[in-house]
Amino acid sequence: MTTMKHAILILALAITSSSFAQESADVINQQATLTILPMYQQWSSGGTKLFSEVSSTLHWYQPLSREFSVSLRSSYASSTGNVASLAGINDMQVNFNYYLESADMVFGLGVNVPSGKNKLTESEFETSYLISNSVFRLQVPHYGSGLNLSPSVSWALPLSDKVVVGLGAMYFYRGRFDPVTEITNYDPADEITLSGGCDVRFDAMSSLSLDGVFTLFGKDKVKNIEVFSPGKKLLTGMRFKRYFEFDELTLTVLARFRWGTETRIGNVLLPNAERVEPDQLELGGSYLAKLSTTVSLRFLLEGRFFEESADPLSGAALGVVGTGLEISASDYLTIPLQFKYSFGTIKGDVSLSGLDVAAGLTFTY
């Protein structure tokens, strides 16, 4: 492999690794659930199919006591199309939560078990890099990423019977792994995340939530040599919820800002235009209609807007329409069905479209 191609692989790897997101911890409750969700997703650009992915996720949540719970998530995916085929299992994620009721605090520990596919070939990695792009929002956007540990703590403080504020902190340790056959001993950046939020209940039927999450990243290394600094990230969000007897309206706004990135391959400092993640704005709304005691129907409408950068998939502007059906077959079995269609452009002139179809099972016990 030439030196230039090696540098491009490292840059792509840094971008891919930095896009992984830690899932929010489960709210501790006393119902155990097991959800299996197969999904088909396809994306096309300029009238040409980019790729499709068939995936299935398993999510298990188990309360062990009033204070303690554990959850597990595992996935399998197969990506094909106008890309090199890539198939395998994802790393398993395990989360432990402990609720200290006397202090309104939740202590958590997330563990990413390195059971997924890694040591990809160059062509497999190019597919992995493509499908990990946040524009596509795939159910399984990546495969193996090494051992990760994420201890966290969150605290809620009721200011009144209508206002609650919360604070949280998390340290995200990312272990070394070999993502590509040509690149070994890759050490992705650790993260420190600070979060804060406020929930306001206007009346019995409506509420507003405001949230902010600030993340500070360390430096990516290959064989102890610094190659990338992801910088800092700020997420801000607002959610308004209104109930109409059994129906529910939700409106959301999400903005993401990223700055301070720096990429260095040897003694060459790459321009800041090579953005890790472009700034992003999302607007969304959903309406959940209770059709009967056993059937609920959800309608979804979203707008997603990405800042334009040197990346060929940046500058995307997407509209998303979708619907979901949830059928309660019994007290223990629920059948979720989902459909989404995405449409828009890249850099204002190249068409982009996507399709998501899913049908699964949720067991409650």
N, C-alpha and C positions, 0 to 999 in steps of 0.2 A: 504494500500500500504506500502510495506517495505521501510525503509530509503534508501537502495541502489537503488531500482527502482525509488524512488522519485528523487534521485540525478541524475540518468541517464536521466530522463525526463527533468530536468532543463538544463542539458548540451545540450541535443538535441534541446530544445527550444531556447537556446542561439545561437546555430549554425544556426538554421532555421531563426531566427529573423535577424541575422547579414547578411544573404545572400540576403535580399531584396534590390533591387536597385531602386533609384529614377530615373524616366524617365526624359529625357531631355525636356526642354520646347519647345513649338512650336515656329517656326520662324513666326513673325507677317507678314501676307499677307492679301490680300483683298478678297480671295475666301473662302467661308464657305464650309465645307465638313462634311459628315456623313458617317462613314464606319462601316459595320457590317461584321464580319469575323468568321464564324463557322470553327472549326478545329478538326481533329481527330489525336491523337498521341498515339503511342504504343512503349513500350520498352521491350526487352527480354535480358536475360543473361544466358549463358551456355545452350542455347536451350530451356529455360523455360521462359514463359511470366511473366514479373514482374508486369506490370500494363498497363492500357490504360486510356486515358483521352479524353472525348468529351467536348469541350468548345466553347464558343461564346463570342466575345468581341464587344462592341459598343464604337466607338470613335467619338466624335463630336467636331468640331472646328468652332468658330464663331468670326470673327472680329467685334468689336463694333464701332471702329473708325480707323483712320489711325494709332493711337498710342496704342490702347487698344484692347486686345483680351482675350477670355476665351475658355478653352477646358475642356472636360469631358470624362472620361473613366470608363466603368463599364463592368463586366464580370460575366459569369456563367460557372461552370465546374462540371463534374461528373467523378470521378476516380473509376475504378473497376479493377478486375483481381485477381492476386495472393496477394491481399491486402484487408483490410477491406474497404468496399465501403464508399465513401465520396463525398457528393454533396452539392452544395449551391452557393450563390452569393459571389463575391469578394467585398472588400471595394471599394467604388466609389472614384476616384481621380479627383479633380478639380484643374485646373491651371489657374492663371491670369497673364498676362504679360502686362507691360507698356513700350513703346519704347520712350525714350527721344532722339529725333533725333539730337538736337543741341549738345549733348555730346556723341553721339554714344553709349548710354547705354541702357540696358534692365533690368527692375526691375520685379521680378517674385514672386509669392506666390503660393505654392502648398499646397493643403489640402487633406488629406486622411480621408474621412468620414467613421466612423466605422459602416458600414452597412452590412459587410460580416459575414460569419459563424464563431463563436468562441465557447468557452466552450466545446471543443471537448472531447469525451471519450478517454480513453487511446488507444484503437485500432484505432480510427479515427486520433488521433495525430500521431501515428506511420506511417500511410499513408501520412499525411501531411508532416511529416519530410522527408519521402522518396522522394516525388514528388518535394520538394523544392530544391533538390540537383542541383547545377548549371550544372552538367554533362548533364542533360536531356533537359535543355532549353525549359521548357514547356511554353505554352502561358499563362496559369494561374497556377503559381507555389505555390500560397498560397491563403488563404481565408481572415479571419479577423485579423487585427493587430492593432486595436485601433486608436485613433485620432493622426494623424501626421500633423505637420505644417513645411513648408520648405521655408522660405523667401530667396531670392537670388538676386544677382546683377551681371551683366556681362558688360564688356567694351571692345570695339574694337578700335584699333588705327592704321589707315593706315600709314605705313612708306613710301610708294611710291605707284605708280600705279600697282605694282606687288606683294607687300608684305604687309600683314596685321597681326598684333599681337592682341591677346585677353587675358583678365584676367577675372576670375570669383570667386565668393565666395558664399557659401550657409551654412545656419545653419539648421539642420534637427532635429526637436523636435519630440520625440516619446512618446505618452501618455500611461498611464497604461491601462491594460486590463486583462481579465481572459481567457487565451488561452486554458486551460485544466481544466476539472472539479476538478482535484486534486490540481491544482496550481492556486491561485488567487492573485490579486494585483501584477501582473508582470509588471515591469517598464524597458523596453528595453533601451539600451544606446542611447543617443543623438549623433549627428555627426556634425563635422565641416569639410567642403570640400573646398579646394582651387584648382583652375584650371588655366592652362595657355596653350596657343597654338599659332601656327604660320601657316599662309596660304601663299604659294608662287605660283604665276602663272608664269610658264615658257614662255608660249605663249598662243595664243587664243585657243589652243586645249588641253593643259595639265597643271596640277597643282599638288602640294604636300601639305599635311596638317600634322603637327606634334602637338601632344597634350599630356598633362600630368595632372593627377588628383590625388591629395593627400587627404586622408581622415583620420581624427583623431577621434576615437570613445571614448565615455565615458564608464560607467560601467553599466552592467545589474544588476537589483535588484529584489528580491522577498520579499515583505513586508518590504522594506527599508533595507534589508540585501544584501550586495554585493556578487554576485555569479559568475560574469563573466566580464572580461575585453577584448573586441575584439581587442584592440591594434591599429595598423595603417595599412593603405592600400595604395598602389601606383599603379595607372594604367597609362601605357604609350602606345601611339598608333601612327601609321603612315598610311596615306592613299594617294595613288597615283591614279589620275584620268586622263584618256586620251579619247578624243572624236575623232571619225572617221565619219565625217559628221553627220548622225543621230544616229550612234551606240556609245556605251560607255563602256570602260574598266575600272574596279576598282580593285586595289590591296591593301590589308590591312594587317597590322601586329599589334597585340595587346598583351601586356605582363602585367600580374597582379602579384604583390608581396604583401605578408601579413606577419607581424611580431609583436612581443610584446603581443601575446595573453596570458591570464592567467585565469584559471578557479579555483574557490574555492567553495567547498561545505562544509559548516561548517568550521572546522579547517583543512580540507584536501585540499591541493593544487594539482590539477591534472597535469600530465606532459604536456609539450608544444607540445608533439606529437599529442595531440588531436587538430588538426588544424581546425580552423573555416572554412577557405577556403584555399585549397592548392594553391601554386603558379601555374600560368597558362600561357600558350603561345598559341596564335591563329594565324594562317596564312590563308588568304582567298583571293579569286579572283572571280569576276563576270563579265559577258559580257552581255550587253543589246543590243539586235538587234531590230531595228525598221523594222518590216516586211511590214507594210503598214501604212496608216494614222490612222488606228483604232486598229492595233494589234502590240504588243511588246512582245518579247520573251527574257527571262533572263536565263542564265546558271550560276550555282554556284558551286564552289569547295572550301572546307575548310579542314584545319587540326587543331585539338584541342588536346592539351597535358597538362595533369594535374600531378602535383607532387604527389608522393606516400606518404601516411601518415597512421595513424592507422585506418582511416575510411575505411570500406570495399569497398566503391565505388571510392576510390582515385587511383592514378596511371593510370587513363584512358588515352588511346591514340585513338582518333577517326578521321576517315575520313568522310567527308560529301559531298554528291553530290546532286544537286537539280536543279529544273527548275521552272520557273514561267511564266505565260501567263497573259497579261493584255489586255482586250478587251474593247475598247471605244464604247459602244452601242449607245451613243448619246453625245451631248455636256454636258449633266447633269449626265449621268450614266456610270460608269466603272465597269467591272467585273474582279476582280483579282483571279487567280488560282495559287496554290502553291503545290509543291511536293518536299520532301526531304527524303533522305535515309542516315542513319548514321551507321557506322560499325567500329568495333575495338575491343580492349581488355581492361580488368581491371587487373592491376598489372602484365601485360604481358602474362597471361595464360588463363583467363576466357573471353569468347567472350561476346560482348555487341553490340546490334543492335537496331536501332530506326527508326520509320516511321512517317512522318508528311504529312498530306493531308489537304488542306484548299481550300475553295471557298467562295467568299463573294461578297458584293456590296458596291460601293462608290458613293454617291450622291454629286454633286457639284452644288452650287447655289449662 
